[in-house]
Amino acid sequence: MSILIPDEVLKASGMSENELMLELIILLFQQKKISIGKAANLVKMNLLQFQHELAIRKISIHYEITDLETDMKNLKKLGRL
């Protein structure tokens, strides 16, 4: 599916197409509609670049205690902990 955004909306925002897309993807990420990996992929950034964009805006990544527990288990399996 494609969404057509009228030129006047783009002009009114004062943003380029890429900037508007980035803002939309960040909003979807903030609302937990898409994952950080998917968001980075959609804006054609690597994960570190996308995390930097979030940091600039003071937006935290969604990292729950269950994510930490999973990471700890995986590190133990790999012998890194």
N, C-alpha and C positions, 0 to 999 in steps of 0.2 A: 504494500500500500504506500502510496506517496501522498504527501500533504502539500498543497499549493498555498504558499504564503504570499499574499499580495505585495507588490513592490512598495506600496505606501506604508505597509507595516514595517518593512525592512528600513525604509527611509526614516520613518518616525522613530525607530529604535536607535538610529545613529550607528548601527552595527553592520558589519559585513555578514554575508551568509554563514561563513565559518564561525564567526563570533556568536551569532544567534543560535547556531546548532550546538555549540559548546554550552551556552547558557541553558538550553533546553535539556541537554543530556545531564548536566549537573543537577538541574531541578528534579529530573526523574530519579537520579541517584539519591538525592537528599530525601525524596519521598519513599525510598526503598522499593521503587518500581523496577529497577535494574541493578545488577551487581556492579561492583567497581571494575571488574575485568571486562564486562560487556560494555560499560560506559567508555572505558579507555579505547576499546576496539572501535566503537561507533564513531568516536572523534579522531580516529587514526593516530592515537598516541600510545606510547608504551605505558605500562602501569606507573612507573616512576614519574613520568611527565604529567599524567593525570593527577596523581597524588599531589604534585607540586601546585597544579591549578587549584585543587581543593584547599591546600594550605594557604595560598594567597588570599582565598576568600574566607579563611578561618572555618572551614567545613571539616568536621572530623569524619574519618572513615568509620564504617559500621563494623566494629570488631567486638563481638560479644564474648562473654566468658566461655561459652561453648566453643567458639572459634579458637580461643587460647588453649582450652583443654584438648581439642583436636590437634592443634599444632604441637603441643607438648607430647602427645602420644606418638605422633609421626616422627618427631625428633628422637624419641626414645627408640623407636623401631630402627631408625637409621644409625643409632649409636652415637648420636651427636649431643646427647644429654646425659 
